[in-house]
């Protein structure tokens, strides 16, 4: 789909040319593009301000069918996200017009403070991510994704960034796969089905994939995870996907929360928003999408994805508030609230993964708490870790990919809120405040000395209204962040 191409816009036939424009400075050096920008700015409705857009059909002295101009605002305010969003918006506009291809006039590096790789990568990401349409449940598929996106570039740029285009496509494919899984309704991804779906997608990519059933979980004493799943007729599954290159000196384990539907259990959730609880497996989807990308990128580090999958339902067999369950580590947990279930499946999976793989670092991702959404809103994930280097690396990769994160504290004295008279821990804090922190502290009790970070993605994993390069539903948040992080771990 993605291609960098050297084009003579004066002579070549181009059906749709997308032109990014700044209001205060010309960012193009190609004479044809400069002439087109001048013509666009003569129109009263277009000046290059952020959000401006205008189309010229069949511009004179060219073989261009239509030139679509997108205002970026002032040049000093441009970031990689500016170009990512512009490309996504352009793709969506072309899809809406029934077009099959577009060409982006890449700005001149000399006119910007960003380097060429950053510009090309951002444009590619925005185009790939914006080209996703979730329509599998519609009888008539009215919109079709673009078949081809071309970025103009010099011969040297084409040579330098062809591999970049391939890598971007691989990572974005992983993110889109995660989106698909998250948006899929729960009736089509109950634990057993979702486990087999993950295997069917990731195993052909070269990963060693295992699916463990409830009998295996019972033998391994995954008591906390089994307790969550016991109220549903759909039995739990644990999925592992292992990328293990020869000579790998480091091991990273990724653990993703996979509650395929969260009713809240006996502590039933309110009706409002219950239909979106199909997204409570976003952590597992992110891990699976990342593993799919890792298998194709082939970094020189072992990466293992661990995905505990359950359905949290109320029934005569469901766990009750006040029940006490034994976790994988042997720690006893009193159930203070059956809707605090994600942390229960995570602690069994994380503790087992540490025993099994002895990782150099472990990262879990989970739509864990509404409290984190209250704290940081719907666009920023919370990061919790006592390993300063690991936390900083996550924040840096989050900034680079615009999958933004903010570090929150893990104060030891807040552990008192999880103390219990009848068991080692309660899965619910005794205070209504600081819920994201106490949830993370609960997880921290099961990782020992392993360098660990928890990413609470409850806010950014799902959006009600589409953005410039993501439709409504699952966002695939975390796949690009983790791929960037893994890439840096191998340097």
KAKAKA-V109897 format. One record per backbone hydrogen bond with DSSP energy under -1.0 kcal/mol. CO is the residue of the C=O (numbers start at 1). NH is the residue of the N-H. Records with the same first field share a line. If there is no record, write none. Layout:
BEGIN
CO: NH / NH
END
This chain:
BEGIN
1: 149
3: 151
5: 153
7: 9
8: 12
14: 65
15: 66
16: 103
17: 68
18: 105
19: 70
21: 72
27: 108
30: 34
31: 35
32: 36
33: 37
34: 38
35: 39
36: 40
37: 41
40: 43
43: 46
48: 73
49: 52
52: 71
54: 69
56: 67
63: 14
65: 58
66: 17
67: 56
68: 19
69: 54
70: 21
71: 51
73: 23
74: 77
75: 78
79: 83
80: 84
81: 85
82: 86
83: 87
84: 88
85: 89
86: 90
87: 91
88: 92
89: 93
90: 94
91: 95
92: 96
93: 97
94: 99
95: 98
100: 147 / 148
102: 150
103: 18
104: 106 / 152
108: 111
109: 112
115: 119
116: 120
117: 121
118: 122
119: 123
120: 124
121: 125
122: 126
123: 127
124: 128
125: 129
126: 130
135: 138
140: 142
148: 102
149: 3
150: 104
151: 5
154: 158
155: 159
156: 160
157: 161
161: 165
162: 166
163: 167
164: 168
165: 169
166: 170
167: 171
168: 172
169: 173
170: 174
171: 175
172: 176
173: 177
174: 178
175: 179
176: 180
177: 181
178: 182
179: 183
180: 184
185: 188
186: 189
190: 194
191: 195
192: 196
193: 197
194: 198
195: 199
196: 200
197: 201
198: 202
199: 203
202: 207
203: 206
208: 242
210: 240
212: 238
213: 217
214: 218
215: 219
216: 220
217: 222
221: 223
222: 226
223: 227
224: 228
225: 229
229: 232
237: 309
238: 212
239: 307
240: 210
241: 305
242: 208
243: 303
245: 248
250: 302
251: 360 / 361
252: 304
253: 363
254: 306
255: 365
257: 284
258: 310
261: 312
263: 269
266: 268
271: 274
273: 276
274: 277
276: 279
277: 280
279: 282
280: 259
281: 285
282: 286
283: 287
284: 288
285: 289
286: 290
287: 291
288: 292
289: 293
290: 294
291: 295
293: 297
294: 298
299: 301
302: 252
303: 243
304: 254
305: 241
306: 256
307: 239
308: 258
309: 237
310: 260
312: 263
315: 318
320: 323
323: 335
325: 333
327: 330
331: 327
332: 425
333: 325
334: 427
335: 322
337: 340
341: 345
342: 346
343: 347
344: 348
345: 349
346: 350
347: 351
348: 352
349: 353
350: 354
351: 355
352: 356
353: 357
354: 358
361: 253
362: 453
363: 255
364: 455
365: 257
366: 368 / 457
370: 374
371: 375
372: 376
373: 377
381: 406
382: 456
383: 408
384: 454
387: 391
388: 392
389: 393
390: 394
391: 395
392: 396
393: 397
394: 398
395: 399
396: 400
397: 401
398: 403
404: 381
406: 383
411: 414
412: 415
413: 416
414: 417
415: 418
416: 419
417: 430
418: 426
425: 334
434: 438
435: 439
436: 440
437: 441
438: 442
439: 443
440: 444
443: 446
447: 450
451: 362
453: 364
454: 384
455: 366
456: 382
457: 461
461: 475
463: 473
470: 467
473: 463
476: 479
478: 482
479: 483
480: 484
481: 485
482: 486
483: 487
484: 488
485: 489
488: 491
END
